């Protein structure tokens, strides 16, 4: 963002897969760690010099869907 002197940005959509995800459910302080084959169904949020705020929806290998604020760097996502 600094190369173009932008102050903030947004993620409108994202897909991919993860093997580990760390989420914090609404109203909870505890962090939930999910492991296994996880598909990113939706990814949206904001990027700024103050930090990254992303929300993610994931499906596991049974098709169960969960989502919430992501507490990890999504840049580590991999494609199968």
Secondary structure, DSSP 4 states (H G I P E B T S, - for coil): -GGGT--EEEE----EEEEEEEEE-TT--S-EEEEEEEEEEEEEEEEETTEEEEEEEEE-TT--EEEEEE-S-GGG-B--
